[in-house]
């Protein structure tokens, strides 16, 4: 019995290490990329040249590697909030009204962007989920991020449902929490982790 408990503890510790090591590596600089943005109307490519590309932060450049739905991501933001959510998750559905309400304020700030990382299996399910809450925030598919071993976007934090991570434009992770209550608290107080700098 004791051996079994030690084995379980060892598995948990190994799991935490495997999830944390990629998150720590996310602070590394990414090379320059050309960005593209997809919307519900279809895929549009946007080529960025020279100084405009380099003036964007690491997170903005990384987001250019993903198909983004439901509008465009504010690539000039100083801070990014990544919300992990899915229609199949009861606690995620509890957080969505807060996310939708706060997104209106976040978008007006122009210094912060909220990006939903949707855990639904298909783009259609994700679109219906966001639409059900009248969400205007851009979203990308969880499976696309998972395909990069969660290295594709610096500062996107540790995945969980629901979870939220706050990062600056250079990918420095400021806050990362899992669980409906904590997610709602971070979303409701997003200014404390971003523009007001209280952290």
N, C-alpha and C positions, 0 to 999 in steps of 0.2 A: 504494500500500500504506500509506504514512504517513497519507494523507488518510483512509483507511478506519479506521485505528487511532484517529486523532483524533476521527472521527465517533462511534465506539463509546464512547470516553471521555466525550464530550459527552453522549451518550444516558444513560450511567450516572449522571453528575453530575446531569442534569435529573431522572432518576428518583428519586435520593436526595432532591433538593430537594422534589419533589412529595410524597414520603412524609413528609418531616420537617416541612414547613410545617403540615399538619393536626395532627401530633402536638404541635407547639408551641402551636397554637391551642386544644388541649384543656384548657389550664389556665384558660381563661376561664370565668366563672361562668355557670351555666345558670339559666334561670328556674324557678320552682316548678312542679312537675308533680304530677299524681295518678298513683300507681303501680298497676300490676296485675301479677299473678304467674300464670303458667300452670303446671300440673303435668301429669303423665302422665294423671291422672284427668280433667282438663278445665280450663277457664279459670275462675279465680275473680278477681273484682275486689275490690280493697281500697282504699277511699277513705281518704286521710289528711287530717286537718284541722288547721288552725292551727299551734300551736307544735310538735306532734309532727313535722309535715312539715319545718319550718324547722330543727329540731335535727339532722336527718340531713345528712350531707355531700353534696356535689355528686354524687359517684359513686352514692350510694344513690338519689338523686332521678332520676338519669339511667337507672339500671337499671330504674326503674319504667316506662320507655317501651318495654321489650322483653318479649317472651314468654320466660319462664324456665321450663325444664323440669327434672324430676327433683327437685322440692322447692323450698323457698324460699331466697332469698338472705338472708344476715344483713345487714340494712340498717343495723344499729347498729355495724358493724365500723369500726375505726379505719384498717385497711389492707385493700386488695384485691389479690389475685393473679389475673391473667388468663392462662390457659393456652390457647394456640392449638394445637389437635390435630384429627386426622381419621383415620378408619379406613384410608383409602387411602395414608397416609403411614407408611412403614416406621419412620422415626425417631420419629414420634409414638407409635407402638405400643410402642417401646422405653421411652418416658418414662411411659407410663400406669401401670405398676405402682408407680413412685415417687410419682406424683401421688396415686394411690389411698391408699397407705400414709401419706403426709404429710397428706392431707386429714383423716384421722382425728384427727391431732394439731392441725391448724389449727382444725378445728371445735370441739374442746374448749377452745381458747384464748378463744373468743368475741370476740376483738379483731381477728381476721383472717378474711377469707373468700376462698376459692378459687372462681373462676368459670371453667368450661371454655367456650371459644368454639370450637364444633365446626364444622369445615369440610366435613362431609358434606353432600350435596345435599338429602337429605330428612330430615324429623324421624324417620322410621322407621329410617333408617340410623344416625342419631346415637344414637337410643335403644338400638339393638342394640350399637353400639360401646361406649357407657358401661356397658351391662349386661354385656357380655362380660368386663369387668374388675371387675365388681361395684362400680362407682363410685357413690358417694353424693352427689358434688358437683353443685350446680346447673349447668346449661349453657344457653347460648343459641346460636342459629344464626349462623354467620359471615356468611351472606348478609344477615341483618337488620342487622348492624353495617356491612357493606359498603354497604348502601343509604343509610346516613347519611354516606358518604364517610369512615368511621372517626372521625366527629366526635361520634357519639351517646353515647359514654362517655368522659369525661375520664380520661386516664391509662391507657387500655387499650393504649397502645404501638403499635409498628409491627407489622403482621401478617406472619406467616411460619409455616411449619409444619416442625417445632415451634418455638414461641416462647413466652416468658413475660415478663410485665410486672408490676411491683409498683408500686402507687400508694397514696398516703394517701387518706383519705376526701374530701379536697377536690380530688382529681384531679392532685396533683403527682406526676409520674413519678419514681420512685426508682431503678428498675433495669429494663432491657429488654434481653433477649438472644434470639438465634436460634441454633438448633442443639442437637442432642440432648444433648451433653455439658454445655453451658452451662445448658440448661434443667434438667437433672437436678441440677446443682450448686445453682442458685437454689432449686429445690423442696426439696432436702435441707437447705438452710441458710436457710429462709424466715425464721427468727427474727432472723437477722443483718440482714435488710432491713426488718424490721417492728418487733416489740415490743422487741427488745434494742437497736435503733438503732445497731449497729456500722457498717453500710453500708460 
